[in-house]
């Protein structure tokens, strides 16, 4: 749980290397930029929380291909 940690900058693309990650909560931070395309590698991801940041741009289409992700 990395929510409400005052994190800033861009989301590191290297998070996509954490292929066994099931939950990623980056909500309520100061993250900017877009969601990395490498998130498509997170095949076990079930929950993704990104609210209350300064993210922009379209969601990567690869997120829609994650079968475990609950929308």
C-alpha distance (Angstrom), angle and dihedral (degrees) to the residues before:
residue distance angle dihedral
X1 . . .
X2 3.78 . .
X3 3.80 96.2 .
X4 3.81 121.6 133.0
X5 3.83 93.5 10.4
X6 3.82 97.0 127.2
X7 3.82 89.7 -115.1
X8 3.80 114.5 171.9
X9 3.78 138.5 -175.6
X10 3.77 127.0 42.8
X11 3.78 127.0 -29.3
X12 3.83 105.1 -101.3
X13 3.80 113.4 -113.7
X14 3.81 87.3 -141.2
X15 3.81 89.2 77.4
X16 3.81 83.7 79.2
X17 3.82 87.4 70.3
X18 3.82 90.8 66.5
X19 3.80 91.8 86.9
X20 3.82 95.4 166.7
X21 3.81 93.6 54.2
X22 3.81 111.7 126.7
X23 3.81 101.5 176.5
X24 3.79 129.4 30.5
X25 3.80 118.2 -179.3
X26 3.79 113.7 -178.3
X27 3.81 94.9 150.2
X28 3.81 124.7 139.1
X29 3.79 97.7 25.4
X30 3.81 134.2 111.7
X31 3.79 98.4 -103.6
X32 3.81 116.7 153.6
X33 3.76 137.4 -169.6
X34 3.77 126.3 35.7
X35 3.78 136.9 -42.5
X36 3.82 108.2 -89.6
X37 3.80 116.8 -111.5
X38 3.80 86.8 -132.9
X39 3.81 87.4 77.4
X40 3.80 83.6 82.7
X41 3.82 86.6 76.0
X42 3.81 91.8 63.3
X43 3.80 94.1 95.1
X44 3.83 93.9 161.6
X45 3.83 95.0 49.3
X46 3.80 112.0 126.1
X47 3.80 102.5 164.6
X48 3.81 128.9 34.9
X49 3.80 120.6 178.6
X50 3.80 118.1 -174.6
X51 3.81 103.5 148.3
X52 3.79 123.9 137.6
X53 3.79 98.3 28.9
X54 3.80 131.6 109.0
X55 3.80 97.5 -106.2
X56 3.79 118.9 150.9
X57 3.76 140.7 -178.8
X58 3.79 130.3 50.8
X59 3.77 123.9 -45.5
X60 3.78 110.4 -101.7
X61 3.83 109.7 -103.3
X62 3.81 88.7 -130.6
X63 3.83 89.4 73.8
X64 3.79 88.8 66.5
X65 3.80 89.3 56.4
X66 3.81 94.6 57.9
X67 3.79 101.6 106.7
X68 3.82 95.0 -165.9
X69 3.81 95.3 51.4
X70 3.79 112.6 106.7
X71 3.79 112.0 -142.7
